Each structure stands twice: as structure tokens, then as C-alpha cells.
Amino acid sequence: MVLLRRTDGAILKVLLLATTTGYQIRSFGEAARKLGVELVFASDRCDHLDDPWWDHAIPIRFHDEERSVAAIVAAFPDAPPAGILAVGDRPTLLAARAAAAFGLPGNPPEAAAASRNKLASRRAFKAAGLPTPSFQPVPVDRDAYELSNHVSYPAVVKPLALSGSRGVMRVDDAAEFVSAFDRLRRLLDSRDVQMERDTAHQVVMIESFIRGAEFAVEGLLEQGELRTLAIFDKPDPLDGPFFEETIYLTPSRAPQETQARIVDAVRTAITALGLRHCPVHAECRVEMSPQSRSADPVDPPVYVLEVAARPIGGLCSKALRFQAPDGSIASLEEVLLRHALGEDVSAFARERQASGVMMIPIPRRGIYRRVDGVDEASAVSGVESVQITAKPDTMLVPLPEGKSYLGFIFARGEDADAVDRALRAAHACLQFEIDREVVVAT
């Protein structure tokens, strides 16, 4: 493998913007070491402590864009970074502004802002002629009971700028609407959400519910042109009341014509948002049966739910591997680093073998103590690894308030059906001990 260098022989530097809790940071570090590239981190951490994480990161605040961009520019006094990447939704806007400041390929800041705001995205998709659910933004302090009389059911209530289906709830009648709206209001008023200082948290979106199967598209944008890296099936029905994602499978089992229409819809959505140069992760829903992957209408409409200007989140990227031109295997992070550095990565093709990941759901709220059966789960044919990310003695919070998983299961096989079976068999081996939360009266 040829290491990447500047023309003068100096080591190339890539600026990586991320939250301090991002799972993917270690994977990017491994890819950077493989390529001989230096990662320079910028993340939201205390700027009064001397390098508390020992990673020499640039301390920034996502809500304070001007000062953060100035701090990033000051960290490169001699030469700008060779590329910029964002991990997670919040860093995407700051990454766009930093790219503009350095004169590097990236996204217009307004496009990055629209991509992480569900209301702005909906309006852009509708203006572009894409199928969209009916939607209505309302202030978070509106009276839920009064609103409930003007909603067509079934409906979905959701926040504008939380990720991972956090706060998203389906409601089938007025009583459920009032309960869900109040529940979302409490979530948006919680300390960790308020700390983001995002005015988007002052608004709630009410949408009509779309029946069908969900898909995810992973891709790369090169000056506005989309290159599809993978299409993931989400085989479990996501019908609510909450929308916890569990299994991703690739290659997709949907008909080729349907896959082509999904990619076309995502391409239109990208253009509508104005995104130009970045990894993209798009979520779509198609009016078809999740189990059979067969379309109900002759030409089922493709609803683009969102297009994020960043790669797939968490450890899920480990479900993707690519064959390099020299025959070696490359991770998604390696491909993304090469793309950020301006290299042509069109010759990197996803491996032929089917693959998938299960994001292990949290079954109930409580104190996580331990897990049994990891060895048995790891021994299931087709399973590559079982990674438990939950820490013992920590509080587990399921959706819609929660924002994490117990861990991840990865599998590969001859086809997506085999991978699906392996993931479910491995999950069935796991037994989690979760104690009830003890509420102390004050």
C-alpha cells in the first residue's frame, strides 16, 4: 500500500470534526495510520483543561461557529489541512464553514444546515417535486390538546434536529398525540438537548405516517455527483410507535428497478439541498412490504426521509468493506479519507459478499449490569464479531428518549438472507441483566 504524502514529502493532515462521544473515531485513526495520514481532531470539549483526552484536539463549540472556525484556522498557521471530514450530524455545518475558510472542497454552509434540519429538508424536497408526507411545524410550547383536534391520523411527531430516531413517535389518535407531544416537549427541554443551544429544538414537526419498507443509501459526493457505495435494507417493519433501527443488510434484496428509483430520488434530494462534496447517508421509505420486498403499487413512490452530509454513524461502518485496486481490503473510513484528500476512489468497489449489522436494542430502562452469551453469539456461523459498547453500572434509556445501543453484531455470508439469519441467531444468544432504576424520594 502506497502511503499518501504531499508533493514535498510532508505528511498529509486531515481535519476530523466530531463529538467527543463518536464511536467512529477509533476506526478513522486506524485508517489514518494505515495510509500514513495525520488526523487533527476538532471536537466539543472543555477549552480550559490541558488536552483532557490526550489527543491534541482543537476545542470547539458547535453552537459558536465564528469562534470555532477561528480556532480551527489558527490551528493551521503554516498550511491548511489537505482535507476535512465530519462525523455525526452536528459537526457537518462547522465542517462546511471550515472548508470554505480554507478554500477546500465541501458543502455550502446553508446546504449543510438544511440537511440536518427536518423542516428545511422537507421544504426543499417538496419544492424539488419529490413525494413528501404532509407536514406541519408547530412551536414546542403549543397546547397539545388543542393541536390534537387538527391532526390527520396516523401521524408522526418528531424533533427537527435530533438524530437516530430520537424523539420520533407515531400516534394513531388524539389521546396518543397529546401524550407523545408532551413527551417530546420534555425531551427537548432536557439538559443534554438544551446544551446544544439549537433554536431548532423550539419547533416540533407533525407529519403524516408513510407505510412501507425503509432503506438507507451510503454514498460519496464529488462536486455534486453521487457515487453510490451501498444500499441497505432495513428488514424489520418500522411502523412505530417508536422507530428503533436494528438490522442493516447489503446488498439490497429489492428489485433492481426499485433500487434505481431509490438512488434517483436520493440524487434529486441532494440537488435540492445543495450539497456538493462529502459523504452522504440517506434514509428512504418505499410503499412496499418489508418482508417480501415486493412493491404494492406498480411504481411505489420513494419518500426521501433525510440526507445527512456525513457517513453512516456509530460502528455500523464496519459492515462495509471495499476491494482496493491492488486487491487489498479497505474500510469505509479509508475510502472516506482518500476521498477527502482528493483521490479518485471510483475503483474501490464494495466486496461481493453480503454483510450486515445489528444495532442491539435496549429492551427496557434500567441499570446495565452484565451480558451473558457473547461467546455463543460469536460462534454463530457467519457472525464476525459481537461488540458490547454499553458500560456496566450505567443507566440505559431506550427510545424515544435514548440515543444509544447496547452494542453491535456484525455478520457476512453468501447472501443477505443468510446474514439476516446469522444476526438474529446471535442476538437470541445474548441475555442482558438490567436492574430496575431506583428512584430516591427527595
N, C-alpha and C positions, 0 to 999 in steps of 0.2 A: 504494500500500500504506500503510495507516494504521499508524503506529508505536504500540507499546504503551507506556503510561505509567500511573503511579499516579494516583489521583484528585487529588492535589495537584500533578501535573505532573512529579514527580520520575521519574528513570529507574528502571525495574524491574530488580531483581537476581535472577539465578537461580544457585543454588549447584550446581556440577557436580563430582561426586566421580568421580575416575578414577585409574588408574595412570599413571605418568609415560610409559609406552610406548604409550598408546592411540592407534590410528590415527584415531579419530573426532573427536578434539579439534578439529582444524582445521575440520572440517565444522560443528561446533557454533558455532565462532567466526564463520564466515561467516553462518550463520543468525541469530546474535545481532546482528550488525552490520546485517543486512537489517531486522530488527524494531526496532532501536534499543534492544536489551536489553543489560544488562551482565552478563557471565559472571564469577562468582567461583569460582576453581578451588580444590579441596582434593585434594591428591594425596600419595602416599608419596614424599617426598624428604627430603633432609638438612635438619634444622632448625637446624644450626649454621652454614650458609652463608647469606649475604645474597642471597636470591632468585636462585639459580643459573640458573634457566630464564627469568628476566626476565618472568614472567607474574603476579607478586604472589600466587602460590598460597599457600593455608594448608597448612603442612606437617603431615601426619598419619601415623599408623601404623595400618594396618588391624587388626593384632593387639592394639592397645591402644585399645579402644573408649572407655573412660571418658575418658582424656586427650584423645583425638581429638575427641570430642563437645564437651568443654570448650573446646578450641582453636577449634572451629568457632563455638560460641556466642559466644565472646569476640571473634570477628572481626566480629560484627554488634552492636555496642553500642547502636546507636540504634533499629534496626528489623530484624526478621527478614527473610530473603530472601523474595521473592514465590513462589518455587518451588524444588524440589530434583529433580535428576536424577542417576542413577548410570550410568556407562559401564563395562561389564565386570562380571564376577561378584563379585570380591572387594569392590568398593565398595557392593554392594547392602545389606548388613547395616548398615553405618555410615550409609548414606542413610536407612534406616528409623529408626534411632535419632535421627538429626539431625532428621528430620521430626517425631518425637514431641516432641523437646525444644523445637521452635519452634511446635508446635501446628498443623502443616501436614498436608494430606492425604498419606498414604503407606501403608506396609505395617506391620503388627505386626512387631517385630523377630524374634519366633520364626518367623513365616511366611517372612521373608526368609532366615533361617538355614536353614530346612528346604528352601527352593528351591535352595540351592547345595550341598546335601549329598545325594548319590545314595541313600544308605541311608534317610535321613529321608523323602525323596521317595517311594521305593518303598513304604515302610510306609504313608505317607499315601494313596497311590494304591490300594494293596490294600485298606485299610480302607474306602475310598470305593466299592469294588466294581468298580474298573477292571481290565481284563485286565493282568496283570503277569507277567513271567517269574519262574520260581523264582529265589530269590536267597539268598545266604548271606554274611554279613560274617565275616571272619576277621582276626586280628591279622597285621600285616605281617611279624612275626618267626616265624610258624608254619613248620613244616617242610613245604616244598613237596612232597617225595616222598610223605610220609605223607598229605597232603591229596589228592594226585592219585588215590588209590585210592577216594575217596568223592565224586567228581565225575561227573555225567552229561554225556556229550559229545554234540554240540559245546557248548562253553561259552564264556563271555566273562569275562575278568578285567579289572577296572578300578579306578582310584582313586576315592575318594569326592568329591574337591573340586578336580580339575583340569579345565580346560575345553578345548574344541576337539578332542575325541577323543584328547587327550594321555594316553598310558599305557594306552589301551584295546586289548585284543588278543583275538582269537578263538583257541581251542585245540580241536583235534579228537581228541586222545588224551593219555594220561598224560605221555608224553615232552614234548609241546608245552606241557602245563600247567606242568611243572617249569621249563622254560626261560623261559616267559612270566612266571611268578610271580617268579622270581629277577630277571628283567629289570625288572619293575615295582618290586621292592624296591629295586634300585639307583637307579632314577629317583626314588623317594620319599625316598631318603637323599641325593640330590644337593644341592649347596649352594643352588641357586636355589629349590628346593622347601622345604628346611628353613628358609630365611629367612622364609617365610610364618608360621612358628610356629603352624601349624594342627594341632590334635590329630586332625583327620580323616585326615591323612596317615599315621596309625598303623594304619589299617584298609584292607583290600582287599576288594572285593566280587567274589563269584563268581556269575554269572548264567547261566541257560540262554540259548542263542542263539535269536533270533527271525528267521525267514526273512521276506523281503518287501521292499517299497519304502519309502523314507523320505520324509517331508515335513516342512516347517517352517512354523510359523504365526507371523505377526507381528501383534501386536495392542496395544490400549490398554485398561487397566482404569480404569473410572470408578466408584469406590465399589463394587467387586466385580463390576460388569457389564462383560463383554468386548465390545469392538468389534473385529472382525477387519479388519486392514488389508490383508493379503495371505496367500495360501497358496502356498508354494514347492514345486515338485517337485525332487527330487534324482535326476536321471535315471540316474546311474551306479550299478550294483549296489554296495552297501556290505556285502559278505559277509566281509570280513577277508582276511588275518589282522589287518590294521590298518584303520582306518575313516576314512581321509582324505577329507574332503568336498572336492569340486571344483566342481561346477556347481549353481547355484540358478536355477530358471526360474519365472516367474509370468506370467500366471495358470496355475494347475494344470490339467493335462490329465486328471486323474482324474474319474470320473463325479460329477455334482453330488451324488448321494446319498452317495457316499463322502466328498466334501468336507464335507458337512453333518455326517456322523458324526465326522469328524476334529475339527471345531470343537466339537461336543458333548462329545467326550472331553476336549479341552483345557479347556473350561469346567468340567467336573467336577473335573479335576485342580487347577485354580486354586482352586476352592472347598475342595478337600481340603487344600491347603497353607495356606489362609487369607490369600492375597494380596488386596489391596484396591484399591490406586491406584498404577499405574506402567505403563511399557511392559512388554510381555511378549514373549519369544521362546521358542516351544515346539518340541520335536522329537518326531516320532511315527514309528512303523513300522507298516505295514499289510500283512497277508498277501496280497500281490498281486504280479504280475510288474512289475519296474521298467521293462522295455522297453515292454510293451503297456499298462501302467497298468490292466489288467483284473484284477478280483478273482478269486482262485482259489475260495474258498468263496463261497456266496451272500451272506452277511453277514460279510465278513472282520473279525476283531477289530482294534481300533485300540489299539496299545500306546503310551501316552504315555511317552517316554523321560525327558523333563525339561521343566520350565517355569522359565525364568530370568526374574527380575524386573528385566530390562534390555532394551534394544533389540538388534537384530541387530548382531554385532560387526564389527570391522575396517572396511574400506572398503565392505563389502557393502551398506551402506545406500544407496549411490549407485545401486543397481539399482531403488530405489523412488522414484517421483515422484508428486505429488498435484496435482490441479487444485483451486485455491482458489475460494471463492465468487465472487471478482471475475474469474475466468478465468485468472489467472496460475498459474504452476507453482511448487509449493513442494516443498522437500526433506523427507525424513523428519525431519531434525533441526529444521526449522522447525515441523513439526506437533508434535513432542515438546515443544519449548519452549512453544508455545502451550498445550498440554495441562498442562504443569507450572505454568503461570501461571493455570490455572483457566478458560481459554477453552473454549467449546464448539467442538470440531473435527469434529463429525459431518458437516459439509458438505464436508469435504476428502475427495475420492474419488480412489482410485488411477487414474492415467492409463489409457486404454483400450488403448494399445499394449502388446504383450508385451515383457518385459525379462528380463535375466538377468546373472549374473556368474559368472566362473570364477576360483576361487582357485587360482593357478598352483602346482601341487605341486612339492616339492623331490624331484628324481629320485634323488639319492644324497648321501651325506655328503661334504663336502669344502669347499675354499676357493673361494668365488664370485669369478670374475674379471670376466666381462662377459656381455652378451647381444647377439645379432645377430637381425635380422629384425623389430625393433619397427615400423619404417616399413611393412613389408609387412603385418604383422598389423593395424596400424591402418587400412590401406587396404581390408581385407576388408569387403564390403558388410554393413551392419548393425552393425558394430563402432563404438562411440562413443569408446572410449579404451582404451589399454593402459598400465597404471601399474606399473612395476617398483619394488618397495619394498625389495628386498634391496640392501645396500650392498656395493660391490666390496671385496674382500680380507677379507670376514668369513666366519666358519665357518657353513656350512649344516648343519642337523641335521634329517633327515626324521622323520616319525612312526615309532615311538610316543614317542620321547624329545623330538622337536622341538615347537615351539609357534608356528611362523610359516610364511609362504608366500613364494614368490619375488615375487609381485605379484598384480595383478588385471586381468581383461579384462571390459569391460562392453559389452553389445550390446542393441539394441532392434529389433523387427520386427513384422510383421503378426500372427504367432502364435508360440507357444513353440517349435514345431519349427524355424522359421526362425532364431530366436535361438540355439537349441542348435547348429545347423549353423554359424552365424557364429562362435560361441565356439570350437568345435573347429577350424575352419579357421584362425582367428587363432593359436590355440595351436600348430598344426602349423608355423607360420612361424617360431616362436621357437627359437633354438639357444643354449643356455646353456653357457658354458665354466666348468667346475668342476674345479679341480685336486684331486688326492688330498691328504688330510691327511698331513702329515709328522710322525711320532711320534719324538720325540727321547728316546733312552735316557738314564736318569739313574743 
